[in-house]
Amino acid sequence: MIFVASAQAADPGEISFSRDVLPILSDRCFACHGPDKANRKADLRLDDQKAAFVSGVIEPGKPGESELIARIESPEHDEVMPPPKFGKPLTSRQIDTLKAWVAGGAKWGRHWAWDVPIRPNVPTAAGAKVRNPIDAFVVARLKAEGLTPRPEATKAELIRRVSLDLTGLPPDAAEVRRFLSDDAPEAYERLVDRLLASPRYGERMAWDWLDAARYADTNGYQGDGERTMWPWRDWVVGAFNEDMPFDRFTVNQIAGDLMPEASRERILATAFNRNHMINGEGGRIAEENRVEYVFDQTETVGTMWLGLTLTCARCHDHKYDPVSRRDYYRLFAFFDTTPVNGAGGSGQTAPVLDMATPAEVEKQKKTAAAFETLLKVVVAKEAKLREAGMVVKDGKYDTKLPVIIESILRKGPNDRAAQNYEELKKYYGSAEPEYLNQLDELRKLKSARDEAASKITRVMVMGEAPQPRETFMLTRGAYDKREDKVSAGLPASFVPGKSESTDAGRRMSRRDLAEWLVSPENPLTARVTVNRLWQTFFGAGLVKTTEDFGLQGQLPSHPELLDWLAVEFREPAANSGARPWSVKHIVRTIVTSATYRQSSTAPEELWARDPENRLLARGPRHRLPSWMLRDQALAVAGMLTPTMGGPSVKPYQPPGIWEEATFGNKAYVQDHGEALYRRSLYVFWRRIVGPTVFFDTPNRQNCSVKTVITNTPLHALVTLNDTTYVEAARVLAQNLSKLPETDDEKRLAEAFRRVVVREPSGNEIEALRSALKRQRGIFAADREAAEKLSKAGEWPGVPGLDVAEHAAWTQVCLMLLNLDEALTKP
């Protein structure tokens, strides 16, 4: 491991409890001697100073008299700790660390993440390698390691890197020319500011939030019914674009409905909590479903804001972190107060928010009024018909209606099926022509009213039940195994003394939870959030275990830098000009640092010493996420539709995927026109089988904050064969055919620049010319294959192009889109 994790030697002065000792105790001891009292062995606690010292297991300053040291050094199979059956023996280095710690007085402490971050002093550093405090922390660490930062990346590399990172799109040709010709010292900062002001920034930043929030267009489970949540997605995009302060962003999503003057936008924000899956399968128990939804809401907030793994605390006290079962169910109680009943049914379960536009509201009113007016006339007529009774024989009235007609009339015209209307027409025939005409007109008005209502978008949101629901601890999380009653409250270890009620003594609500999450007393939210932002731009967080800041998570590679970023996020320096909780401020600080601007190339010895770049001695370089690859292909081909927001779209997908996954119940109906070329953010997401064009993406069935980066040959099955990529290559090729230059070399150079921004070398041009020549020969001999390739996708072709020549250029463009450099952040 590159980051500091344990003491180098048995020198007590060098040992930190939280850095060196606590990780050992947590990993090797807490499973049996930690917070979980139900599974504690020998009634011994090593997670608590008082308990550990009183037991005599640890004698400060006396390792020779400490049972802890005797047991970890014991040669006896039945005495040594940890027990051999667990397969986690201590290393000699870990034993030396514990001995040195005890010898030095066994100074206690807390896990680093439980303490509120304090702004650290910025190390003294100077020179071109230091552009802001981030660099000072990084350079100081590199100096201690005997390393130096890499030089700055080229301008072509920088503009492509930062454009992809801030907008998810490659820079267009005009922006490239503008930046490359700008020799001012602040040219890069101006570029960053333009990108942060782009509406594409919000789309890019929203992707990671949607992954974490388990956003999808369907409910999941076997039925996987469709839902409408895209207005919340668009709200997230807008929030990032306007740089909504993260504290307000937090409170709105968790408790916007509980805020004073809760606007429609604030209530819409709470759809975040309703992104959980919904089980509509037959035979399920509604209350069991509902409890599962609340579990999901609780654990999602725990991961996204606290960086804690809470799931195990459903059943028992957390084995490593200070979260008891009671703490878990106190958090659970915050979300246990909604009127959701768990019965499933339609894709939109109450409570829902009506998102009608003014025009839709007006149309709904008009159609409803027309229906209600005629309805009164028909109801009055039917009352007379029921009273008198009528038969069709000889045109005479009878004293009794047939049972079926009586039943239909009793039901009322507002609740009738189409078959009911046919029965009435058949029965009354020509005896009541005016009434039958009214029935026909009423059916039309009812259809118009229902159509107007059905077109109004409704989104699942949060709300409070009229009567607060009682919350109980549940045995092993079983919905029907109730134990003690609990009230909504905060984890006791983080807010000792006032975890279950406010200062005024009232019952806590989701608003109290949300406000605590972004309060100065909360040690985790700011750290967890800036760590995920760092992950966005470097591929991994300063804490690599983005999802776990607890004792089982990894230590931060640069702890002081993490704390500086967290405090700067929450309380920016006065000279920064930023407002508190500004995401754009932290993003700008990161991407304008010299650390971010370093070249990603490095000598072999640095790659060998630090393959994961944990020391930050080089720039970030990793494979682009699959959604970004798709958007890049559309952008460089000039096909990307700039439309933002609205219902999700269905681009190309191999046939039969949905049918196979849903046992034939769902058929994929592809969109056409500009919908095929919308950004990946707007692609329809079915939970049980996500969009086939994406890989290494979460399934969005539960919260996921961890970036997954792999690089396997299987990816090429998509990027070389999916219709989107082949079509993009075809369109890029036909765009090249429109250039005034007819020289192959100039066209190849232009294609290269459009894909990877930089100028190609002579060797690269020669390789491309050779490939083009080979493809020309292949398609000249197989014009049928060329014809087929020239028709890939639905984008209009260019009349008059030679199909063999076009196919050859298409293959070269497809090769460019699949260059390692094209698939990778530079």
C-alpha positions in Angstrom: 0.0 0.0 0.0 1.2 3.4 -0.9 -0.8 5.5 1.6 0.2 5.7 5.2 -1.4 2.7 7.0 0.8 1.5 9.8 3.9 2.3 11.8 7.2 1.7 10.2 8.9 0.7 13.4 8.4 0.1 17.1 8.9 3.8 18.0 6.0 4.9 20.2 6.4 8.5 19.2 5.6 7.7 15.6 2.4 5.7 16.3 -1.0 7.2 15.7 -3.9 5.3 17.3 -6.4 6.1 14.5 -3.9 5.6 11.7 -1.9 2.6 12.9 -3.6 0.8 15.8 -7.3 1.1 15.2 -7.3 -0.4 11.7 -5.6 -3.5 13.2 -8.0 -3.8 16.1 -11.0 -3.3 13.7 -9.9 -5.8 11.1 -8.6 -8.5 13.5 -10.5 -8.0 16.8 -13.8 -6.2 16.5 -15.8 -9.0 15.0 -15.6 -10.8 18.4 -14.6 -7.9 20.7 -16.3 -4.9 19.2 -19.5 -2.9 19.3 -21.8 -5.8 18.5 -22.8 -7.0 22.0 -24.9 -10.0 20.6 -21.8 -11.6 19.1 -19.2 -10.4 21.7 -16.9 -13.1 23.1 -15.5 -13.3 26.6 -17.4 -10.1 27.5 -14.3 -8.2 26.2 -14.5 -4.9 24.3 -11.5 -3.5 22.5 -13.4 -0.7 20.8 -13.9 1.1 24.0 -11.0 2.5 26.0 -12.5 2.1 29.5 -13.6 -1.4 28.9 -10.2 -2.4 27.4 -8.2 -0.9 30.2 -10.5 -2.1 33.1 -10.3 -5.6 31.9 -6.5 -5.6 32.3 -6.1 -6.9 28.8 -4.1 -3.7 28.1 -1.7 -2.4 30.6 -0.5 1.0 29.4 3.3 1.2 29.3 3.6 -2.5 30.1 3.5 -4.7 27.1 5.0 -7.6 29.1 2.0 -7.5 31.5 -0.7 -7.0 28.9 -2.8 -10.0 28.0 -3.4 -8.5 24.6 0.3 -8.8 23.7 0.6 -12.2 25.3 -2.3 -13.6 23.3 -1.2 -12.2 19.9 2.3 -13.6 20.4 1.2 -17.0 21.9 2.6 -20.0 20.1 -0.3 -22.1 21.3 -3.0 -22.9 18.8 -5.8 -22.6 21.4 -4.5 -19.4 22.9 -3.3 -17.2 20.0 -5.5 -14.3 18.9 -7.1 -14.0 16.5 -8.1 -17.6 16.5 -6.5 -19.5 13.6 -10.0 -20.7 12.3 -10.7 -17.1 11.2 -7.7 -17.2 8.8 -6.6 -13.6 9.7 -3.4 -13.9 11.6 -1.5 -10.8 12.5 1.7 -10.0 10.6 4.9 -9.5 12.5 4.7 -5.8 11.6 1.2 -5.5 13.1 2.4 -7.2 16.3 5.3 -4.8 16.6 2.9 -1.9 16.1 0.6 -3.1 18.9 3.6 -3.7 21.2 5.1 -0.3 20.5 1.7 1.3 21.1 1.2 -0.3 24.5 4.8 0.5 25.5 4.2 4.1 24.6 1.3 4.3 27.0 -1.5 2.9 24.8 -2.8 6.4 24.0 -6.3 6.1 22.8 -8.2 8.0 20.2 -11.1 7.9 17.7 -11.4 6.8 14.2 -10.3 9.8 12.1 -13.7 10.1 10.3 -15.7 10.6 13.5 -14.0 13.9 14.4 -15.3 17.1 12.7 -12.7 18.2 10.2 -10.7 21.3 11.1 -9.0 23.4 8.4 -5.3 22.2 8.5 -2.4 24.5 7.8 -1.4 24.5 4.2 2.2 23.2 3.8 4.7 25.8 2.7 5.6 25.2 -0.9 6.4 27.3 -3.9 7.0 27.1 -7.6 5.2 26.3 -10.8 4.1 23.0 -9.3 1.8 24.8 -6.7 -1.2 26.6 -8.1 -3.5 26.3 -5.1 -3.5 24.5 -1.7 -4.3 21.1 -3.2 -0.8 21.2 -4.8 0.9 22.2 -1.6 -0.5 19.1 0.2 0.4 16.9 -2.8 3.9 18.3 -3.3 4.7 18.0 0.4 3.7 14.3 0.3 5.7 13.7 -2.9 8.7 15.3 -1.4 8.5 13.0 1.7 8.4 10.1 -0.7 11.3 11.3 -2.7 9.2 12.0 -5.8 8.4 15.1 -7.9 5.3 15.9 -9.9 5.1 15.3 -13.6 5.2 18.3 -16.0 1.9 19.9 -17.2 0.0 18.1 -19.9 -0.1 19.6 -23.4 -2.8 22.1 -24.2 -4.5 19.6 -26.5 -4.6 17.0 -23.7 -5.8 19.5 -21.1 -8.7 20.8 -23.2 -9.9 17.2 -24.0 -9.4 16.1 -20.4 -11.2 19.0 -18.7 -14.0 19.1 -21.3 -14.8 15.4 -20.8 -14.6 15.8 -17.1 -16.8 18.9 -16.8 -19.3 18.3 -19.6 -19.0 14.6 -20.5 -18.3 15.7 -24.1 -15.2 16.4 -26.2 -14.5 20.0 -27.0 -15.8 21.2 -30.4 -13.4 22.5 -33.0 -14.2 26.2 -32.3 -13.4 25.8 -28.6 -10.2 23.9 -29.4 -9.0 26.7 -31.8 -9.9 29.3 -29.2 -8.0 27.7 -26.4 -4.9 26.6 -28.4 -4.6 30.2 -29.8 -5.0 31.8 -26.3 -1.5 32.3 -24.9 -2.6 34.3 -21.9 -1.5 32.8 -18.5 -5.1 32.6 -17.4 -6.3 30.9 -20.6 -6.9 27.6 -18.9 -8.9 29.1 -16.1 -11.1 31.0 -18.6 -11.7 27.6 -20.4 -12.7 26.0 -17.1 -15.1 28.9 -16.3 -16.8 28.5 -19.8 -17.2 24.8 -19.2 -18.7 25.3 -15.7 -21.2 27.8 -17.2 -22.2 25.3 -19.9 -25.6 23.6 -19.4 -23.8 20.4 -20.3 -22.0 20.6 -17.0 -25.2 19.9 -15.1 -25.9 16.9 -17.3 -22.4 15.5 -16.7 -22.6 16.0 -12.9 -26.1 14.6 -12.7 -25.0 11.2 -14.0 -23.1 10.2 -10.9 -25.8 11.5 -8.6 -28.4 9.4 -10.6 -26.3 6.3 -10.2 -26.1 6.9 -6.4 -29.7 7.7 -6.1 -30.7 4.5 -8.0 -32.7 6.5 -10.6 -34.5 4.4 -13.2 -37.6 4.5 -15.4 -39.0 1.2 -14.1 -39.9 -0.3 -10.7 -37.7 -3.4 -10.9 -38.5 -6.9 -9.8 -40.1 -9.4 -12.2 -43.0 -7.1 -13.2 -40.7 -4.1 -13.7 -43.6 -1.7 -14.4 -42.8 1.7 -15.9 -42.7 4.8 -13.8 -42.3 8.5 -14.4 -39.4 10.0 -12.5 -37.7 12.0 -15.3 -38.8 15.4 -13.9 -36.7 14.7 -10.8 -33.8 13.9 -13.1 -34.2 17.2 -14.8 -34.4 18.9 -11.4 -31.0 17.5 -10.5 -29.5 18.8 -13.8 -30.9 22.2 -13.1 -29.6 22.2 -9.5 -26.0 21.4 -10.6 -26.2 24.0 -13.3 -27.4 26.8 -11.0 -24.8 25.6 -8.4 -27.5 25.1 -5.8 -25.6 25.1 -2.4 -25.2 21.5 -1.4 -26.8 22.0 2.0 -30.0 23.2 0.3 -29.6 20.4 -2.3 -29.6 18.0 0.6 -32.5 19.4 2.6 -34.7 19.7 -0.5 -34.2 16.1 -1.5 -34.6 14.6 1.9 -37.3 16.9 3.3 -38.4 19.5 0.8 -42.0 18.7 1.5 -41.5 19.7 5.1 -40.0 23.1 4.5 -41.9 26.3 5.1 -43.6 27.4 1.9 -42.8 24.0 0.2 -42.9 24.9 -3.5 -43.6 22.4 -6.2 -39.9 22.3 -7.0 -39.0 21.5 -3.4 -41.6 18.7 -3.3 -40.3 17.4 -6.6 -36.8 17.2 -5.1 -38.1 14.6 -2.6 -38.6 12.2 -5.4 -35.0 11.3 -4.6 -36.4 9.2 -1.7 -38.9 7.4 -4.0 -36.3 6.1 -6.5 -36.3 2.8 -4.7 -37.6 -0.3 -6.4 -41.3 -1.2 -6.1 -42.5 -4.8 -5.9 -45.8 -5.3 -7.6 -45.6 -9.0 -7.9 -48.7 -11.1 -6.8 -48.6 -12.7 -3.5 -46.3 -10.2 -1.8 -47.4 -8.7 1.5 -47.9 -4.9 1.2 -46.4 -4.2 4.6 -43.4 -6.3 3.9 -42.8 -4.3 0.7 -43.3 -1.0 2.5 -40.7 -1.9 5.2 -38.2 -2.9 2.4 -38.7 0.5 0.8 -37.9 2.3 4.1 -34.8 0.1 4.6 -33.7 1.2 1.2 -34.3 4.9 1.9 -32.4 4.7 5.2 -29.4 2.9 3.8 -29.2 5.1 0.7 -29.0 8.3 2.9 -26.4 6.5 5.1 -24.2 5.8 2.0 -24.6 9.0 0.1 -24.2 11.5 2.9 -22.4 9.6 5.7 -20.3 7.1 3.8 -21.4 4.3 6.2 -22.5 0.7 5.6 -25.7 0.5 7.6 -27.3 -2.6 6.2 -25.9 -5.0 8.8 -27.4 -3.0 11.6 -30.9 -4.1 10.5 -30.1 -7.3 12.3 -27.4 -6.6 14.9 -25.2 -3.8 16.2 -22.6 -2.9 13.6 -19.5 -5.0 14.2 -17.0 -2.2 13.5 -18.7 1.2 13.5 -20.5 3.0 16.3 -24.0 2.3 14.9 -26.2 0.2 17.0 -29.5 -1.5 16.0 -31.3 1.1 17.9 -29.5 3.8 16.0 -30.4 2.1 12.7 -34.1 2.0 13.6 -34.0 5.6 14.8 -32.8 6.6 11.4 -35.4 4.2 9.8 -38.1 6.0 11.7 -37.5 9.2 9.8 -38.7 7.6 6.6 -41.4 5.4 8.3 -43.9 8.2 8.4 -45.1 8.4 4.8 -48.5 7.2 3.6 -46.9 4.7 1.2 -48.7 1.4 1.7 -46.5 -1.0 -0.2 -49.3 -2.5 -2.3 -47.6 -2.0 -5.6 -50.1 -1.7 -8.4 -49.4 1.1 -10.9 -46.0 2.6 -11.7 -46.8 5.7 -9.7 -47.8 4.9 -6.1 -49.0 7.7 -3.7 -48.0 10.2 -2.7 -47.5 11.8 -6.2 -46.9 15.3 -7.4 -49.0 16.6 -10.3 -46.6 18.2 -12.8 -49.2 19.6 -15.2 -48.3 22.7 -17.3 -50.8 25.6 -17.4 -52.0 24.5 -20.8 -52.5 20.9 -19.5 -54.4 22.3 -16.5 -56.7 24.4 -18.8 -57.4 21.4 -21.1 -58.1 19.2 -18.2 -60.6 21.7 -16.7 -62.4 22.2 -20.1 -62.7 18.5 -20.8 -63.9 17.7 -17.3 -66.4 20.5 -17.3 -67.9 19.4 -20.7 -68.2 15.8 -19.4 -69.8 16.9 -16.1 -72.4 19.1 -17.8 -73.6 16.3 -20.0 -73.2 13.8 -17.2 -75.9 15.6 -15.1 -78.3 15.4 -18.1 -77.7 11.7 -18.6 -77.9 10.9 -14.9 -81.3 12.6 -14.7 -82.6 10.7 -17.7 -81.4 7.4 -16.4 -83.1 8.0 -13.1 -86.4 8.3 -14.9 -85.7 5.1 -17.0 -85.0 3.2 -13.8 -88.1 4.5 -12.1 -90.4 3.7 -15.0 -88.8 0.6 -16.5 -89.0 -0.1 -20.2 -89.1 -3.0 -22.6 -88.6 -3.0 -26.3 -91.4 -5.4 -27.2 -94.2 -3.6 -29.0 -92.7 -0.3 -27.7 -94.5 -0.8 -24.3 -93.2 -0.1 -20.9 -92.8 -3.0 -18.5 -92.7 -2.7 -14.7 -89.2 -4.3 -14.3 -85.9 -3.9 -16.1 -83.7 -6.9 -16.9 -81.1 -7.4 -14.1 -78.1 -6.5 -16.3 -79.7 -3.3 -17.5 -80.7 -2.4 -13.9 -77.1 -3.1 -12.8 -75.6 -0.9 -15.5 -78.0 2.0 -14.8 -77.3 1.7 -11.1 -73.6 1.8 -11.7 -73.8 5.3 -13.2 -72.3 6.5 -16.5 -69.0 7.7 -15.0 -68.0 4.1 -14.1 -69.1 2.1 -17.1 -66.9 0.0 -19.4 -67.4 0.2 -23.1 -69.4 -3.1 -23.1 -71.9 -1.5 -20.7 -72.7 1.2 -23.3 -73.2 -1.4 -26.0 -75.6 -3.3 -23.7 -77.7 -0.1 -23.2 -77.8 0.6 -26.9 -78.9 -2.9 -27.7 -81.6 -2.9 -25.1 -83.1 0.5 -25.8 -82.7 0.4 -29.6 -84.8 3.1 -31.3 -87.1 3.7 -28.3 -84.8 6.4 -26.8 -82.8 7.9 -29.7 -82.0 11.2 -27.9 -80.7 9.3 -24.8 -78.6 7.0 -27.0 -77.1 10.0 -28.8 -76.3 11.5 -25.4 -74.6 8.2 -24.4 -72.4 8.3 -27.5 -71.5 11.9 -26.8 -70.8 11.2 -23.2 -68.4 8.4 -24.1 -66.5 10.8 -26.3 -66.3 13.4 -23.6 -65.2 10.8 -21.1 -62.5 9.6 -23.4 -61.3 13.2 -23.9 -61.3 13.9 -20.2 -59.4 10.7 -19.4 -56.9 11.4 -22.1 -56.2 14.9 -20.9 -55.7 13.5 -17.3 -53.5 10.7 -18.5 -51.1 13.0 -20.3 -50.3 14.9 -17.1 -47.0 13.8 -15.6 -47.1 12.6 -12.1 -44.0 11.9 -10.0 -43.7 9.9 -6.8 -42.7 12.2 -3.9 -42.6 12.2 -0.1 -45.3 13.2 2.3 -46.3 12.6 5.9 -49.1 10.3 6.9 -52.0 12.1 8.8 -51.3 10.0 11.8 -47.6 9.2 12.7 -46.8 5.6 12.3 -45.3 3.8 15.3 -41.8 2.4 14.5 -40.4 -0.7 16.1 -37.0 -2.4 16.0 -37.5 -5.6 13.9 -35.9 -8.9 14.7 -33.4 -9.6 11.9 -35.3 -7.0 9.8 -38.5 -9.1 9.5 -41.4 -6.7 9.0 -43.7 -8.7 11.4 -41.2 -9.4 14.2 -41.5 -6.3 16.3 -39.4 -5.5 19.4 -39.0 -2.2 21.2 -40.7 0.9 20.0 -38.3 3.7 18.9 -38.6 7.3 17.9 -36.9 9.1 15.0 -33.4 10.1 16.1 -29.7 10.6 15.1 -26.9 8.1 15.8 -26.2 8.4 19.5 -22.4 8.3 19.1 -22.4 11.4 16.8 -24.9 13.5 18.9 -24.5 12.3 22.5 -27.3 13.5 24.7 -29.9 14.7 22.1 -30.4 12.0 19.6 -34.2 11.4 19.8 -35.7 14.9 20.1 -35.0 18.5 19.3 -34.0 21.1 21.8 -37.7 22.1 22.0 -38.7 18.5 22.8 -40.8 17.8 19.7 -40.6 14.7 17.7 -37.8 14.8 15.1 -38.7 14.8 11.4 -36.9 14.3 8.1 -36.1 18.0 8.1 -34.2 17.6 11.3 -32.2 14.7 9.8 -31.4 16.7 6.7 -30.3 19.8 8.6 -28.1 17.7 10.8 -26.5 16.1 7.8 -25.2 19.5 6.7 -24.6 21.0 10.1 -21.1 22.0 11.3 -21.3 19.2 13.9 -21.6 16.5 11.3 -18.1 15.0 10.7 -18.9 13.1 7.6 -21.1 14.8 4.9 -18.5 17.3 3.7 -15.7 14.8 3.6 -17.8 12.1 1.9 -19.0 14.6 -0.7 -15.7 16.1 -1.7 -14.2 12.6 -1.8 -16.8 11.6 -4.4 -16.0 14.8 -6.4 -12.3 13.8 -6.3 -13.3 10.4 -7.5 -15.1 12.0 -10.4 -11.9 13.6 -11.7 -9.2 11.2 -10.6 -11.0 7.9 -10.9 -10.7 7.1 -7.2 -11.3 9.1 -4.1 -8.7 10.2 -1.6 -10.5 7.6 0.5 -10.6 4.8 -2.1 -13.5 3.1 -0.4 -15.9 5.8 -1.4 -18.9 3.9 0.1 -17.2 3.2 3.4 -15.6 5.8 5.7 -15.9 3.5 8.6 -13.3 1.3 10.3 -13.3 -1.2 7.5 -12.8 1.5 4.9 -9.3 2.5 3.6 -7.5 5.4 5.1 -7.2 8.6 3.1 -4.1 8.8 0.9 -3.9 12.5 1.8 -5.8 13.0 5.1 -5.0 16.7 5.5 -5.9 17.5 1.9 -9.3 15.7 2.4 -10.0 17.8 5.5 -8.9 21.0 3.8 -11.3 20.3 0.9 -14.1 19.4 3.3 -13.8 22.6 5.3 -13.3 24.7 2.1 -16.5 23.2 0.8 -18.5 24.0 4.0 -16.8 27.3 4.9 -14.8 28.6 1.9 -11.9 31.0 2.5 -12.9 34.7 2.5 -10.6 35.4 -0.5 -12.1 32.7 -2.6 -15.3 34.6 -3.4 -17.3 31.4 -3.1 -20.4 30.8 -1.1 -20.7 27.9 1.4 -21.4 24.5 0.0 -20.6 25.5 -3.6 -20.0 22.4 -5.7 -18.7 24.5 -8.6 -16.1 26.1 -6.2 -14.7 22.7 -5.2 -14.8 21.4 -8.8 -13.0 24.5 -10.1 -10.4 24.2 -7.3 -9.7 20.6 -8.2 -9.5 21.0 -12.0 -7.4 24.2 -11.9 -4.8 22.6 -9.6 -1.4 21.7 -11.0 -2.0 18.2 -9.6 -4.9 17.7 -12.0 -3.1 19.4 -14.9 -0.1 17.0 -14.8 0.8 14.8 -17.7 -0.5 11.3 -17.2 2.6 9.8 -18.8 5.2 8.6 -16.3 8.5 6.5 -16.3 8.2 2.8 -15.7 9.6 3.0 -12.2 6.8 5.4 -11.1 4.1 3.1 -12.6 5.7 0.1 -10.8 5.9 2.0 -7.5 2.5 3.6 -7.6 0.3 1.8 -10.2 -2.9 3.3 -8.9 -1.6 6.8 -8.7 -2.4 7.1 -5.0 0.5 9.5 -4.5 -0.8 11.8 -7.3 2.6 12.1 -8.9 1.0 12.1 -12.4 -2.2 13.2 -14.0 -5.4 11.2 -14.0 -5.8 8.7 -16.8 -8.4 6.0 -17.1 -10.9 4.5 -19.5 -13.9 6.8 -20.1 -17.3 5.5 -18.7 -19.4 3.8 -21.4 -22.1 6.5 -21.4 -19.4 9.1 -22.1 -18.0 7.0 -25.0 -21.5 6.9 -26.6 -21.9 10.7 -26.2 -18.4 11.3 -27.6 -19.1 9.2 -30.7 -22.3 11.1 -31.4 -20.5 14.5 -30.7 -17.5 14.0 -33.0 -19.8 12.8 -35.8 -22.0 15.9 -35.4 -25.1 13.9 -34.5 -25.6 14.7 -30.8 -29.0 16.3 -30.2 -28.7 19.3 -27.9 -32.3 19.0 -26.5 -32.3 18.9 -22.7 -34.8 17.2 -20.3 -38.1 15.5 -21.0 -39.2 11.9 -21.1 -36.6 9.2 -21.5 -35.7 8.0 -25.0 -35.1 4.5 -26.5 -32.2 4.4 -28.9 -30.9 1.4 -30.8 -30.9 -1.9 -28.9 -30.5 -5.5 -30.2 -33.9 -7.2 -30.6 -35.3 -9.5 -28.0 -33.4 -8.3 -25.0 -36.4 -7.0 -23.1 -38.6 -9.9 -24.2 -36.0 -12.4 -22.8 -35.6 -10.6 -19.5 -39.4 -10.1 -18.9 -40.7 -13.5 -20.1 -42.2 -11.9 -23.2 -44.1 -9.3 -21.2 -42.2 -6.2 -22.4 -41.3 -5.3 -25.9 -38.7 -2.7 -26.7 -40.1 -0.1 -29.1 -37.2 1.9 -30.5 -37.6 5.7 -31.0 -36.7 7.4 -34.2 -35.5 10.8 -35.4 -33.6 13.0 -33.0 -34.5 10.8 -30.0 -31.9 8.3 -31.2 -29.2 10.9 -30.7 -30.0 12.4 -27.3 -27.4 12.3 -24.6 -27.0 9.1 -22.7 -28.4 10.7 -19.5 -31.8 10.6 -21.2 -31.8 7.0 -22.3 -34.6 4.9 -20.9 -33.4 2.7 -18.0 -35.1 -0.6 -17.3 -33.9 -2.0 -14.0 -33.9 -5.7 -14.7 -31.9 -5.1 -17.9 -30.2 -1.8 -18.4 -29.4 -0.1 -21.7 -27.2 -2.6 -23.7 -24.9 0.1 -25.0 -23.6 0.7 -21.5 -21.1 -1.4 -19.5 -19.5 -1.0 -16.1 -22.5 0.9 -14.9 -24.5 0.2 -11.8 -27.8 -1.6 -12.3 -29.6 1.1 -10.3 -31.4 -1.3 -8.2 -29.8 0.1 -5.1 -27.4 2.9 -4.1 -24.0 2.8 -5.8 -21.3 5.5 -5.3 -18.3 3.5 -6.3 -16.7 4.1 -9.7 -16.0 0.9 -11.6 -13.3 1.1 -14.2 -12.4 -2.0 -16.1 -10.8 -2.5 -19.5 -11.5 -5.8 -21.2 -11.8 -7.0 -24.8 -15.5 -7.5 -24.3 -16.0 -3.7 -24.4 -15.1 -3.8 -28.1 -18.2 -5.9 -28.8 -20.1 -2.7 -28.1 -17.7 0.0 -29.4 -17.0 -1.9 -32.7 -20.4 -3.4 -33.4 -23.2 -1.5 -31.7 -25.3 0.5 -34.3 -24.6 3.8 -32.5 -20.8 3.5 -33.0 -21.0 2.1 -36.6 -23.5 4.8 -37.5 -21.3 7.5 -35.9 -18.3 6.3 -37.9 -20.5 6.3 -41.1 -21.7 9.9 -40.5 -18.2 11.1 -39.6 -16.9 9.5 -42.9 -19.6 11.3 -44.9 -18.9 14.6 -43.2 -15.2 14.2 -44.2 -16.4 13.7 -47.8 -17.8 17.2 -47.7 -14.5 18.8 -46.9 -12.9 21.0 -49.6 -9.7 19.0 -49.2 -9.7 15.9 -51.3 -6.2 14.7 -50.2 -6.4 11.6 -48.1 -3.7 12.8 -45.7 -5.5 16.0 -44.9 -8.8 14.2 -44.4 -7.2 11.6 -42.2 -5.6 14.3 -40.1 -8.9 16.1 -39.7 -10.7 12.9 -38.6 -7.9 12.2 -36.1 -8.2 15.7 -34.6 -12.0 15.5 -34.3 -11.7 12.3 -32.3 -8.7 12.9 -30.0 -8.1 16.7 -30.5 -4.3 16.6 -31.0 -2.4 16.6 -34.2 -1.4 13.1 -35.5 2.3 12.2 -36.0 3.7 11.2 -39.3 3.8 7.5 -38.2 0.1 7.7 -37.2 -0.9 9.2 -40.6 1.0 6.5 -42.4 -0.8 3.8 -40.3 -4.1 5.4 -41.2 -3.3 5.6 -44.9 -2.3 1.9 -44.8 -5.6 1.0 -43.1 -7.6 3.1 -45.6 -5.9 1.4 -48.6 -6.6 -2.1 -47.1 -10.3 -1.2 -46.5 -10.6 0.2 -50.0 -9.5 -3.1 -51.4 -11.8 -5.1 -49.2 -14.9 -3.1 -50.2 -14.1 -2.8 -53.8 -14.2 -6.6 -53.9 -17.4 -6.8 -51.8 -19.8 -4.0 -52.7 -22.7 -5.8 -51.1 -20.9 -5.5 -47.7 -20.1 -1.8 -48.5 -23.8 -1.2 -49.4 -24.9 -2.7 -46.1 -22.4 -0.6 -44.1 -23.4 2.6 -45.8 -27.0 2.0 -44.5 -26.1 1.6 -40.8 -28.5 3.5 -38.6 -31.1 6.0 -39.6 -29.1 9.2 -40.0 -29.6 10.4 -43.6 -26.9 9.6 -46.1 -25.2 11.8 -48.7 -26.4 11.1 -52.3 -23.8 10.3 -54.8 -21.1 8.8 -52.5 -19.4 5.8 -53.9 -20.5 3.0 -51.4 -17.1 1.2 -51.5 -15.2 4.5 -50.8 -17.6 5.5 -48.1 -17.4 2.1 -46.4 -13.6 2.2 -46.4 -13.6 5.6 -44.7 -16.3 4.4 -42.3 -14.1 1.6 -41.1 -11.2 3.9 -40.6 -13.4 6.3 -38.6 -14.6 3.3 -36.5 -11.0 2.4 -35.9 -10.3 6.0 -34.7 -13.3 5.8 -32.3 -11.8 2.7 -30.9 -8.2 3.9 -30.4 -7.0 3.5 -26.8 -6.5 7.3 -26.8 -10.1 7.8 -27.8 -11.5 5.5 -25.2 -9.3 7.0 -22.4 -9.1 10.3 -20.6 -5.7 11.8 -21.5 
